[in-house]
């Protein structure tokens, strides 16, 4: 089994290896692309050099170059002569407002239909995207909880939640940790006021592929949600990777009535 390694300022990375459904250069490709998508490297940020990436992934420079060339062609990265290679990612669109009660109902319905396995809880240093999303001070740590959601006996999604430690302390002794964190927080009396949710597509990296039983590079639905309390304090960040062949997101749209605005619900 490959061991997670870490580049400077990067989350743990499993070294690329053979025999898991994708060539090594493609494993590098999907991991570096995920770094750009999840904000590990924001637009304009310089990624590690080819030799540094070779050491991180344990592969040759030729393999790294093949992956980087593909990412440059697709517009995820840009090379600047004499300076290095930089992240490049298109901006998002204006958000759509959805009633919070609809979102809570959707989360509750998903919990009722699914089970949980492979739960791991740890106190960790947050990545930079999580630190910014939760408005954490330098040196402040978080509780990270990961698990696989099951639909029947089949894996549906790999879920990772990040919660500030003072908020996580409210959850001690919770009767059922199989419930989504969103619901557990509300059950403690924490008043959830709003959330920003982002939906996008990504490709399965090595860890996600092994957890979800798909090939490296398989398409996944990526959901990121940042939850805030009534004081507008961010209290949770969740990153969910769902199998594209098993998860469907339903958005109901209604026409405006009596000159008013339409509403939408998941």
N, C-alpha and C positions, 0 to 999 in steps of 0.2 A: 504494500500500500504506500502511495506517495504521501509525504508529509507536507503540511502547509508551511510555506516559507513566506517571508515578508520583505518587500522592498522598502526603501526609505519612505516613510509617510503613507504606506499602502496597507490595505487590509491583507490578511493572510491569503496566500496563493498556493494552490497545489501545483507542483511541477508537472509539466506536460508529460504524458506517457502514452504508450501504445496500448491497443487492445480495449479501448472504451468507446469505439464507434466513430472516431474522427481522427484524422492525421494531426500530428503535433502542431503544425503551423496554424491549423484551424482552431485548436484549443487556445493558442495565444491570441488569435484574432478575436474570438468571442469574449475573452477576458478583458482585453484592452478596450474593445468596443463598450463593454459594460462599464468600465471605469469612466468613459466619457458620458455614457447615458446617465449614470447615477450621481454624477457630479464629483467623483473622486478627482477627476481633472476637469475643471470648468473651462468653457471656451476661452482660448488664449493662453491657457496654462501649458507649460512645456512638460512632455512626458519623459520618462527615463530614456537614456541613449540606448542604441542597439546592444552594445556590450553589457550595459546594466540589465536590460531586459533578458538577455541571454543567461545571465547569472540567476535572475529571479526565477525564470522558468526552467532552467537546466537544459537548454537547447542551444543549437549552433546559431551563429549570426546569420547564416543563410536562411534558416527557418524563421528567425525574427523578421528579417527583411521581407520575406514573402508575405508574412502577415501584415506588416506595416504598409507595404505596397498596396494591398487590397483595401485597407482602411483609408488610405489616401485617395484611391480611385473612387471610393464610395462617399467621400466628403466628410468622414469622421475625423480625419487628421489632415494637417497641412504641413509640408516641409518648407523651411525657410533656410535658404543656403547660408552656410556659415553660422547659423544660430541653433538649429535643431528641429525637432518635430513637435507640433503643438496641437492641442485639442481644438475641435471645431464642431459646433452643434447648433442647429437652427433653434430660434426662440420659440416659445409656446404661444398659444392663442389666448384670447380673453376667456376667463372661466365662466361656466354656466352655474347659476345658483340653484340648488336643490334643497328641499326641506330636510332638516336634520332628522326629523322623525322617520322619514322614508329611508334614510341611510341606516339608522339604528334597526329598523325593521328588516332591512336586507341583510345586515350582519347577523341578526338573530336567526333569520331563516337559514342562512348558511351554516351556522353553528348547529342547528337542530338536525340538519341533513348529513353532517359530516362527523368524523371522529378525528382523534389526534394520536400521533406516534412520534417517537424520537425527540421528545422535548428536552432541551438543554437550556439551563438558566445560568448566567454568569454576570459578575460585575466586571465591566471592561472600560477601557478608554475609548470614547466614541471616535468614529471617523469624522473628517472635517465636515462632510455634508450633514451628518447627524448633529454635530456640535452647533452648526449654524441654524439648522431647522429648529432645535430645541432651545436656542439662545443660551447656551451653556457658557460658563466662565472657563477660562483656561485652567486645566487640571481637574475640572469637574468630571466625575465618572458617571456611568449609566448602568442600568440593568438591561442586559440583552437576553431576550428569550427567543429561541428558534424551535420550530416544530414543523412536522409535515401534516397537512390536512388530508384526510382520507374520505373518499366517496365509496362506501362499501369497503372492499379490500384494496382499492386502487388509489395510488397517490394523486391528489388533485393539485396541491399547492405547497410551496415552501415558504413559510411565513417567518419573518424576523421583526421583532418589535424592540424599540429602544425607549426606556422610561427613566427620567431623573430619579436618583436614589431616594429622595424624600417622598416622591410619589409612589415608588415601588414599595416603600415600607408600609403603605396602607393596605397592600395586598396580602400581607402575611396572615396565614390562617384562612385564606379564601377557600370556600367549600369545594368549588369545582374550577380547577385551572384549565379545563378543556374549553371553557368559554373564551371568545376573543377578548383581547386586552381592552378594547373599546368598551365592552359590556362590563368587564370586571371593574374598571375604573368608575363607571357610572354607579355600580352596586355599592361602592364604598361611600357614596354620598358626594363624590366629586361632581360638580355641575359642569357638564360638557356644553359649551356654547357654540362652537363652530369647528369646522375642519376644512382643510384644503386637500383635495384628492386629485391625483394625477394618474391617468391611464396611458400606457404606451406598449410598445412591443420590444422584445429583446430576444437574444439567443441564449440557450442554456450553456452555462459554463460547466466545468468539471464537477463541482460540488452539487449544483442544481440538477445536473443530469443524473448523478448517482442517487440523489434523494428522490427524484421524481420518476425514475425508471425510463428516461428518454435518452436519446443520443446527444452527445455534445453538439451544439449548433442547432438543436431542435427549436422551433419557435415557441416563445412563451409570452403570456400576457403579464405585463409588469404594472402593479398598482402600488402607488406610494401615497400614504395619508399622514398628514400632520394634524393632530387634534389639539384644540385649545380650550381652556376653561373659561369661566365667566369673566375673569380678569384679563383675558387674552394671553394668558401664559401658555406656551406650548407644553403639553404634558405627555405626549406620546408621538413617536414616529414609527410607522409600520411600512415595511417593504415586503410585498407579497409577489411571488412568482408562480403563476398558474399555468398548467398545461393548456396549450391552445386547443387541443383536441378534446378537452374535457370540461372547459369552463366557458360559460356564455354570460355576457353582461347585457341585460335588458333595460332599455331606457324608453319609457312611455312619454309621448309628446302629445300635448293638447293645443288646439287653436285658441287664440285670444277670445275671451267672452265679454260682451257688453263694453267693448272698447278697452278692456283691461289686458294685462299681459298673460301669456300662456304660462303654464307651469310644467315642470318635467319631474319625473321620479324614476328611480332605478327599478 
